[in-house]
Amino acid sequence: MTTIRQDFEAVGRRAIEVVTQAIRGAELHPSPLVVPTLVVRESTAPPAATDA
């Protein structure tokens, strides 16, 4: 099964930064997204053909 791996540590750090800035009353700027990684596994295959 193909999945997506997300760096949850980096997501958490960014969340804390945003909350800290909000508490301090700082102007919030959009931060870059944490880019996920596509993990293609061996079980990935095209769908089976069906007889219609």
CNS distance restraints for C-alpha pairs under 8 A (distance, minus, plus):
assign (resid   1 and name CA) (resid  40 and name CA) 7.18 0.50 0.50
assign (resid   1 and name CA) (resid  41 and name CA) 5.61 0.50 0.50
assign (resid   1 and name CA) (resid  42 and name CA) 7.43 0.50 0.50
assign (resid   1 and name CA) (resid  43 and name CA) 5.45 0.50 0.50
assign (resid   1 and name CA) (resid  44 and name CA) 5.58 0.50 0.50
assign (resid   2 and name CA) (resid  38 and name CA) 7.42 0.50 0.50
assign (resid   2 and name CA) (resid  39 and name CA) 5.69 0.50 0.50
assign (resid   2 and name CA) (resid  40 and name CA) 4.56 0.50 0.50
assign (resid   2 and name CA) (resid  41 and name CA) 5.27 0.50 0.50
assign (resid   2 and name CA) (resid  43 and name CA) 7.74 0.50 0.50
assign (resid   2 and name CA) (resid  44 and name CA) 6.32 0.50 0.50
assign (resid   3 and name CA) (resid  38 and name CA) 6.16 0.50 0.50
assign (resid   3 and name CA) (resid  39 and name CA) 5.24 0.50 0.50
assign (resid   3 and name CA) (resid  40 and name CA) 6.65 0.50 0.50
assign (resid   3 and name CA) (resid  41 and name CA) 7.80 0.50 0.50
assign (resid   4 and name CA) (resid  36 and name CA) 6.27 0.50 0.50
assign (resid   4 and name CA) (resid  37 and name CA) 5.58 0.50 0.50
assign (resid   4 and name CA) (resid  38 and name CA) 4.68 0.50 0.50
assign (resid   4 and name CA) (resid  39 and name CA) 5.72 0.50 0.50
assign (resid   5 and name CA) (resid  36 and name CA) 5.62 0.50 0.50
assign (resid   5 and name CA) (resid  37 and name CA) 5.05 0.50 0.50
assign (resid   5 and name CA) (resid  38 and name CA) 6.38 0.50 0.50
assign (resid   5 and name CA) (resid  39 and name CA) 6.79 0.50 0.50
assign (resid   6 and name CA) (resid  34 and name CA) 7.67 0.50 0.50
assign (resid   6 and name CA) (resid  35 and name CA) 7.36 0.50 0.50
assign (resid   6 and name CA) (resid  36 and name CA) 4.76 0.50 0.50
assign (resid   6 and name CA) (resid  37 and name CA) 6.53 0.50 0.50
assign (resid   7 and name CA) (resid  11 and name CA) 6.44 0.50 0.50
assign (resid   7 and name CA) (resid  34 and name CA) 7.23 0.50 0.50
assign (resid   7 and name CA) (resid  36 and name CA) 7.02 0.50 0.50
assign (resid   8 and name CA) (resid  12 and name CA) 6.00 0.50 0.50
assign (resid   9 and name CA) (resid  13 and name CA) 6.25 0.50 0.50
assign (resid  10 and name CA) (resid  14 and name CA) 6.23 0.50 0.50
assign (resid  10 and name CA) (resid  34 and name CA) 7.00 0.50 0.50
assign (resid  11 and name CA) (resid  15 and name CA) 6.20 0.50 0.50
assign (resid  11 and name CA) (resid  34 and name CA) 6.51 0.50 0.50
assign (resid  12 and name CA) (resid  16 and name CA) 6.24 0.50 0.50
assign (resid  13 and name CA) (resid  17 and name CA) 6.25 0.50 0.50
assign (resid  14 and name CA) (resid  18 and name CA) 6.28 0.50 0.50
assign (resid  14 and name CA) (resid  31 and name CA) 7.84 0.50 0.50
assign (resid  15 and name CA) (resid  19 and name CA) 6.22 0.50 0.50
assign (resid  16 and name CA) (resid  20 and name CA) 5.97 0.50 0.50
assign (resid  17 and name CA) (resid  21 and name CA) 6.15 0.50 0.50
assign (resid  18 and name CA) (resid  22 and name CA) 6.16 0.50 0.50
assign (resid  18 and name CA) (resid  28 and name CA) 7.22 0.50 0.50
assign (resid  19 and name CA) (resid  23 and name CA) 6.17 0.50 0.50
assign (resid  20 and name CA) (resid  24 and name CA) 6.27 0.50 0.50
assign (resid  21 and name CA) (resid  25 and name CA) 6.21 0.50 0.50
assign (resid  21 and name CA) (resid  26 and name CA) 5.17 0.50 0.50
assign (resid  21 and name CA) (resid  27 and name CA) 7.37 0.50 0.50
assign (resid  21 and name CA) (resid  28 and name CA) 6.82 0.50 0.50
assign (resid  22 and name CA) (resid  26 and name CA) 5.91 0.50 0.50
assign (resid  22 and name CA) (resid  27 and name CA) 7.55 0.50 0.50
assign (resid  22 and name CA) (resid  28 and name CA) 6.98 0.50 0.50
assign (resid  40 and name CA) (resid  44 and name CA) 6.95 0.50 0.50
